[in-house]
Amino acid sequence: MGSEKIMKCSIMDEVREMRRKISEEFGHDLSQLVAYYQELETEMRKSGKYKFVDPPNEKPGSEKVVFDSLVSVQFAPEEFEAIETLAKSRGISPGTLIREWVLEHIEAE
């Protein structure tokens, strides 16, 4: 394993540990976690220290990406509500948010 790959692994391990600790603070309650991250984003936006890129509004007739494979994933209503809320706060669809999470996990492995 090269030193760059080892560093990436240790960084991802650190990120995962931080996520676990934050999740633990909220009793692993997804709704509370989403609310926490939304409040954190609001505070960061207000501080002016960070730049956020808001997605452009989709225009009728704009070209859309087409995927070859679809997968159906089922969530409990409260789980989907939390995902939907988080996605809405980012200006994306729940499906796009889930796809980003999956791709992030794949890249981390």
GUKOLMAR-639833 format. One record per atom (N, C-alpha, C): x, y, z. Coordinates in pm, 1 decimal, padded with zeros to 6 digits. Example, Ala and Ser with C-alpha at 12.3 -4.5 7.8 and 13.67 -1.06 7.14 Angstrom:
REM GUKOLMAR-639833
         x         y         z
   01319.0  -00569.0   00780.0
   01230.0  -00450.0   00780.0
   01320.0  -00330.0   00780.0
   01285.0  -00225.0   00708.0
   01367.0  -00106.0   00714.0
   01290.0   00003.0   00787.0
This chain:
REM GUKOLMAR-639833
         x         y         z
   00084.1  -00117.0   00000.0
   00000.0   00000.0   00000.0
   00088.8   00123.6   00000.0
   00062.7   00217.8  -00091.4
   00142.5   00338.9  -00097.2
   00108.5   00433.1   00016.4
   00200.2   00527.4   00042.7
   00179.0   00619.7   00154.2
   00055.4   00705.7   00133.1
   00025.4   00739.7   00006.5
  -00094.4   00820.4  -00021.9
  -00220.9   00742.7   00014.5
  -00223.7   00614.4  -00020.0
  -00340.9   00532.7   00010.6
  -00356.3   00513.7   00161.7
  -00244.3   00496.0   00231.8
  -00248.7   00482.4   00377.7
  -00303.4   00610.8   00439.0
  -00258.8   00726.4   00387.8
  -00305.6   00853.6   00440.0
  -00455.1   00869.0   00415.9
  -00502.6   00833.1   00294.8
  -00645.5   00841.1   00264.8
  -00723.7   00752.3   00359.8
  -00674.3   00632.8   00386.1
  -00743.2   00541.2   00476.6
  -00750.4   00600.7   00616.1
  -00640.5   00658.5   00664.4
  -00641.4   00713.5   00800.2
  -00732.0   00835.7   00807.9
  -00736.7   00915.3   00703.2
  -00826.1   01030.4   00701.3
  -00970.6   00982.6   00704.3
  -01003.5   00883.5   00623.4
  -01140.0   00831.0   00621.7
  -01175.0   00766.9   00755.5
  -01079.7   00698.9   00817.3
  -01103.7   00640.9   00949.5
  -01135.7   00750.6   01050.8
  -01061.2   00859.2   01041.6
  -01084.4   00972.0   01132.6
  -01222.7   01033.1   01109.4
  -01259.7   01050.6   00983.1
  -01391.4   01105.5   00949.2
  -01501.2   01013.5   01000.8
  -01485.5   00883.8   00977.9
  -01586.2   00787.6   01025.1
  -01598.9   00790.1   01177.2
  -01486.9   00800.5   01246.1
  -01490.3   00805.6   01393.0
  -01561.7   00931.2   01440.4
  -01535.5   01044.7   01374.8
  -01604.5   01168.9   01409.7
  -01754.1   01154.5   01386.2
  -01792.6   01094.8   01275.1
  -01934.9   01073.3   01245.6
  -01999.3   00983.5   01350.4
  -01929.4   00878.7   01390.4
  -01983.3   00788.3   01493.6
  -02004.8   00861.7   01625.2
  -01908.5   00945.6   01663.6
  -01920.5   01019.8   01788.8
  -02037.7   01117.8   01784.7
  -02051.9   01187.9   01674.8
  -02163.4   01281.6   01660.3
  -02294.7   01205.6   01664.4
  -02302.8   01095.2   01593.0
  -02424.3   01013.6   01592.7
  -02457.8   00965.4   01733.1
  -02356.0   00925.3   01804.9
  -02374.9   00876.2   01942.6
  -02430.9   00986.5   02032.8
  -02383.9   01110.8   02011.5
  -02433.7   01224.0   02090.6
  -02584.8   01239.9   02078.3
  -02640.1   01199.7   01964.9
  -02783.0   01214.4   01940.0
  -02856.6   01081.3   01949.5
  -02793.9   00985.1   02015.5
  -02857.5   00854.7   02035.1
  -02883.6   00782.5   01904.2
  -02804.6   00813.0   01802.5
  -02818.2   00752.7   01669.4
  -02957.6   00776.6   01611.0
  -03020.6   00886.2   01651.3
  -03153.2   00923.5   01600.7
  -03134.6   01006.3   01473.9
  -03176.9   00950.5   01359.7
  -03154.3   01013.7   01230.2
  -03218.7   01151.7   01221.4
  -03338.4   01167.0   01275.9
  -03406.0   01297.2   01271.0
  -03327.2   01402.9   01347.1
  -03275.5   01366.5   01464.3
  -03196.1   01460.6   01542.1
  -03064.4   01493.5   01472.1
  -03004.9   01394.3   01407.7
  -02880.2   01417.5   01333.7
  -02902.5   01514.1   01218.1
  -03010.3   01492.9   01143.7
  -03040.4   01581.1   01030.2
  -03061.0   01723.7   01080.6
  -03136.9   01738.6   01188.3
  -03160.8   01871.7   01244.1
  -03028.6   01936.1   01287.0
  -02941.2   01858.4   01348.8
  -02810.7   01908.9   01391.9
  -02729.4   01958.2   01272.3
  -02721.8   01876.7   01167.1
  -02641.6   01914.8   01050.5
  -02702.8   02034.4   00977.2
  -02835.6   02043.1   00975.7
  -02899.0   02158.7   00912.1
  -02867.0   02286.8   00989.8
  -02872.1   02279.2   01121.4
  -02839.1   02395.4   01204.6
  -02692.0   02433.5   01186.1
  -02605.6   02333.8   01180.6
  -02463.3   02358.6   01159.1
  -02440.8   02429.1   01025.1
  -02510.4   02382.7   00921.4
  -02497.9   02447.0   00790.5
  -02544.0   02592.1   00797.3
  -02654.9   02616.2   00864.6
  -02707.2   02752.4   00877.8
  -02605.2   02842.4   00945.8
  -02546.2   02793.6   01054.9
  -02445.2   02871.6   01127.0
  -02323.1   02898.1   01039.6
  -02280.5   02797.1   00964.6
  -02163.5   02813.8   00878.5
  -02191.7   02913.9   00766.8
  -02311.7   02908.8   00710.9
  -02347.9   03005.6   00606.4
  -02346.8   03148.0   00663.4
  -02405.1   03164.5   00783.4
  -02412.9   03297.2   00845.5
  -02274.8   03352.7   00878.6
  -02180.4   03266.2   00911.8
  -02047.0   03311.7   00951.7
  -01973.3   03381.5   00837.4
  -02005.4   03344.7   00714.7
  -01938.8   03403.5   00599.6
  -01799.7   03348.1   00574.3
  -01754.1   03255.2   00657.5
  -01620.1   03197.6   00641.7
  -01615.0   03092.1   00531.6
  -01730.3   03037.1   00499.4
  -01734.4   02924.0   00407.3
  -01816.6   02958.3   00284.8
  -01778.9   02898.1   00172.7
  -01854.9   02917.0   00049.3
  -01941.2   02794.3   00026.6
  -02064.9   02818.5  -00008.7
  -02158.0   02711.1  -00041.0
  -02203.5   02729.5  -00184.7
  -02215.1   02619.6  -00253.6
  -02263.2   02623.6  -00390.3
  -02404.3   02567.9  -00390.5
  -02497.5   02653.3  -00424.7
  -02635.5   02609.0  -00433.7
  -02659.6   02558.8  -00575.1
  -02726.1   02445.0  -00588.8
  -02748.9   02390.1  -00722.3
  -02835.2   02483.5  -00805.4
  -02804.9   02492.8  -00934.8
  -02886.6   02578.5  -01021.4
  -03026.0   02519.3  -01035.1
  -03122.0   02605.7  -01056.9
  -03258.0   02556.7  -01079.7
  -03262.0   02483.3  -01212.8
  -03330.4   02371.5  -01211.6
  -03339.9   02292.9  -01334.3
  -03435.6   02362.2  -01430.2
  -03392.4   02379.7  -01552.5
  -03474.8   02447.3  -01652.0
  -03542.0   02343.7  -01741.0
  -03666.0   02369.0  -01780.2
  -03733.9   02275.9  -01871.4
  -03652.5   02258.2  -01999.1
  -03642.8   02135.5  -02043.1
  -03570.1   02105.6  -02165.6
  -03421.3   02087.2  -02145.0
  -03373.9   02105.0  -02022.6
  -03230.8   02085.1  -02000.7
  -03199.5   01936.5  -02007.1
  -03078.4   01908.1  -02049.3
  -03036.0   01769.3  -02066.4
  -03020.0   01701.7  -01931.1
  -03069.7   01580.4  -01919.2
  -03058.8   01506.7  -01794.3
  -02970.4   01384.9  -01813.6
  -02902.3   01346.9  -01706.9
  -02818.0   01228.6  -01710.1
  -02908.4   01105.6  -01701.6
  -02881.5   01007.5  -01785.7
  -02959.4   00884.0  -01785.4
  -02869.2   00770.8  -01738.9
  -02918.3   00692.8  -01644.0
  -02841.1   00581.8  -01589.8
  -02892.8   00451.0  -01646.5
  -02802.7   00352.9  -01658.5
  -02838.1   00223.5  -01715.4
  -02907.4   00131.2  -01616.5
  -02877.8   00144.3  -01488.1
  -02930.2   00050.7  -01388.6
  -03004.6   00124.9  -01278.4
  -03114.3   00066.1  -01235.3
  -03192.2   00121.9  -01125.6
  -03202.3   00019.3  -01014.5
  -03202.3   00067.2  -00891.4
  -03215.4  -00019.7  -00775.3
  -03323.2   00039.4  -00686.0
  -03410.5  -00044.7  -00636.2
  -03514.3  -00000.3  -00544.1
  -03467.1  -00025.9  -00401.2
  -03475.8   00077.6  -00316.7
  -03434.4   00065.2  -00177.5
  -03552.1   00110.6  -00091.1
  -03585.8   00029.9   00008.4
  -03698.7   00063.9   00094.1
  -03649.9   00119.7   00227.0
  -03721.1   00222.8   00275.4
  -03690.7   00284.6   00403.8
  -03818.3   00292.1   00486.1
  -03801.6   00291.0   00616.0
  -03914.0   00318.1   00705.0
  -03954.9   00463.4   00681.4
  -04082.0   00496.1   00702.4
  -04127.8   00633.5   00675.5
  -04043.5   00741.9   00744.1
  -04006.9   00719.7   00870.3
  -03928.2   00821.3   00941.1
  -03786.4   00832.0   00884.6
  -03731.9   00721.6   00834.9
  -03599.4   00725.2   00773.0
  -03604.3   00806.1   00643.8
  -03707.3   00778.6   00562.5
  -03718.5   00850.2   00435.4
  -03746.3   00998.0   00457.9
  -03824.8   01028.7   00558.3
  -03854.3   01168.9   00589.3
  -03725.8   01244.2   00623.8
  -03638.5   01180.1   00701.2
  -03510.7   01243.0   00737.2
  -03423.5   01261.7   00613.5
  -03419.3   01160.9   00527.4
  -03341.3   01170.5   00402.4
  -03397.2   01281.6   00314.7
  -03529.1   01285.8   00302.6
  -03595.3   01386.1   00219.9
  -03566.9   01527.9   00272.3
  -03569.9   01544.5   00402.8
  -03542.4   01674.6   00464.0
  -03399.8   01718.8   00436.9
  -03305.7   01628.0   00455.1
  -03165.8   01660.1   00430.5
  -03142.2   01692.6   00283.1
  -03201.2   01613.2   00194.9
  -03185.8   01637.1   00050.9
  -03243.2   01773.7   00012.8
  -03360.3   01804.6   00065.7
  -03424.6   01932.6   00035.5
  -03337.0   02048.7   00080.5
  -03272.8   02033.6   00197.4
  -03186.4   02141.0   00247.4
  -03066.7   02163.5   00155.5
  -03029.8   02061.5   00079.4
  -02917.8   02073.0  -00014.5
  -02964.1   02106.1  -00155.7
  -03096.0   02109.6  -00175.0
  -03149.8   02142.0  -00306.9
  -03138.4   02028.3  -00406.6
  -03137.7   01904.1  -00356.9
  -03129.9   01787.7  -00444.9
  -03240.1   01689.1  -00408.4
  -03258.7   01591.7  -00491.9
  -03361.4   01490.6  -00465.8
  -03309.4   01386.9  -00366.5
  -03399.8   01318.2  -00297.0
  -03355.9   01210.8  -00206.9
  -03273.4   01105.1  -00280.0
  -03312.5   01071.5  -00401.7
  -03238.8   00972.2  -00480.0
  -03096.2   01016.3  -00508.1
  -03079.4   01143.1  -00540.7
  -02945.4   01196.1  -00567.4
  -02860.7   01192.3  -00440.7
  -02921.1   01228.6  -00327.7
  -02848.1   01224.7  -00201.1
  -02804.5   01082.9  -00167.2
  -02893.1   00987.3  -00182.2
  -02860.7   00846.6  -00154.9
  -02750.4   00799.7  -00247.9
  -02759.3   00836.0  -00374.8
  -02656.3   00797.9  -00472.3
  -02521.1   00854.2  -00432.6
  -02518.2   00982.0  -00388.6
  -02392.6   01042.7  -00344.7
  -02334.1   00967.1  -00225.9
  -02419.1   00929.7  -00130.6
  -02371.8   00855.9  -00013.1
  -02311.2   00721.7  -00054.3
  -02379.5   00652.2  -00145.0
  -02330.2   00520.9  -00189.1
  -02196.0   00536.5  -00260.2
  -02186.7   00633.0  -00350.9
  -02061.1   00655.0  -00423.5
  -01949.5   00696.0  -00329.0
  -01981.2   00778.5  -00227.8
  -01881.8   00817.2  -00128.6
  -01829.7   00694.3  -00055.0
  -01920.3   00604.1  -00020.2
  -01880.8   00482.7   00049.7
  -01793.9   00393.1  -00039.7
  -01831.3   00382.3  -00164.9
  -01753.5   00300.1  -00259.9
  -01612.2   00356.3  -00273.6
  -01601.9   00489.3  -00288.2
  -01470.8   00551.9  -00301.6
  -01386.1   00534.2  -00175.5
  -01452.6   00532.3  -00059.5
  -01380.2   00516.5   00066.7
  -01323.0   00376.0   00081.2
  -01387.0   00277.5   00020.3
  -01341.5   00140.8   00030.1
  -01227.3   00122.1  -00065.2
